[in-house]
Each structure stands twice: as structure tokens, then as C-alpha cells.
Amino acid sequence: MKRRALDDMNCSVARTLDVVGDPWTLLIVRDALFGISRFDDFRRRLDIPRTTLSSRLTTLVDHDVMERRQYEKTPIRHEYILTTKGRALHPIVIAMLRWGDTWSTLREPPITLVDADNGAEIDPIYIDRNTGKPLAELNIEHRQN
């Protein structure tokens, strides 16, 4: 059954989900953020059917989340590179990873986030740019625009 498009809703969350709300799509983005770019590597790593992977990559390219680039002429092969728009999903993927580390049924987190420059573990939080306070400490309300 095909799901209903959400792109007509006046909601930023709904419109984001319309592009990346499919579980396979976010897993592709996750792997791209961690350096995967080639079709066969996505397929192998995710154990995803070829048609599903092709469909999700097409959606990501159509929405300018990824760019398709040819890297081989014979046979013709392409890689999928995150655009600026795609790289902007990094905090979302990290937030989901941290949520899963805390609330899933895994005994312990399967990966550790580290600073690539020095190898030190990191513990990311979201902060308000204006005050520097962690969002978890703020009493946030929503104002309809």
C-alpha cells in the first residue's frame, strides 16, 4: 500500500517525514554520513533489496538530499554524495542514535561517537544558540505562526 504524501501539510515535521520518513531512507542517510557512497556498499551494509535501495536513492536525489555522480565509465557506475541539505540531517541522525542507545532493547550501544581529531568520546547535546542552554533545561512552548 502506497502511503499518503505529507507535502501539503502546514507542518515542518510532516514535510521532513515526507522526504526522509521511510526507515530505509534514514538508514541510507546514516550510512552516507558515515562515509558510504556506492550503491553496492549500501546494499551490502544494509542488506536492502536492490529495487528498494534504487527507489530510496532516487527520492533522495530528487529532493536534493544526495547528488548522483558517475565514478566509472565501463561499466557505468555512480556514487551518491550527500549535499549540504543532506549533511544537515546529521544532528537528526545523531539524536535518533542517542535516543536508541538510551531507550532501545540493546544491552549496550553498538557504536561510540568520538572526535575524529583526537579519538575522545563525545556526548552531543542540543543547545539554544541564543542562550547557550541545553534544550533539555528549557521550558519550550510552541507558538503558531
Secondary structure, DSSP 8 states (H G I E B T S, - for coil): ------TTSS-HHHHHHHHH-SHHHHHHHHHHHTT--BHHHHHHHHT--HHHHHHHHHHHHHTTSEEEEEEETTTTEEEEEE-HHHHTTHHHHHHHHHHHHHHSS-SS-S---B-TTT--B-----B-TTT--BGGGS-------
